[in-house]
């Protein structure tokens, strides 16, 4: 999956103020139940270099108001893609999450939520604290640019 698949994809480029870090989330917004592309891509760049990429699999479901929401579903077997993330997309929000092992060997949960109307985002990293009770959060927020507008 390329970073930006085509000009018909919806993409959000989101920037952390004060850091040389940004991420892209791209998907093909369904406009009908036929031909809806079932992937959401996430690409993290640090200092201009691709640092991480993830893919979520799901389906577009038509809502009572005629809009389409993306919901995670079990992916088919694939030798080319590893589906290692979760995503949900509505008219209002885009969310994306995954977990990974941090340098101390503990599991870290990452999530990002983009408010589509304001193009604001909040990223959260959470991991168990050193005492093993509770969690330590680290949160970033900033603005996104959308493509196409």
Secondary structure as UniProt FT lines:
FT   TURN            7..8
FT   STRAND          10..16
FT   TURN            17..18
FT   STRAND          21..27
FT   STRAND          39..46
FT   TURN            47..48
FT   STRAND          49..62
FT   TURN            64..65
FT   STRAND          68..72
FT   STRAND          86..89
FT   STRAND          93..101
FT   TURN            103..104
FT   STRAND          107..115
FT   TURN            116..119
FT   STRAND          120..128
FT   TURN            130..131
FT   STRAND          135..147
//
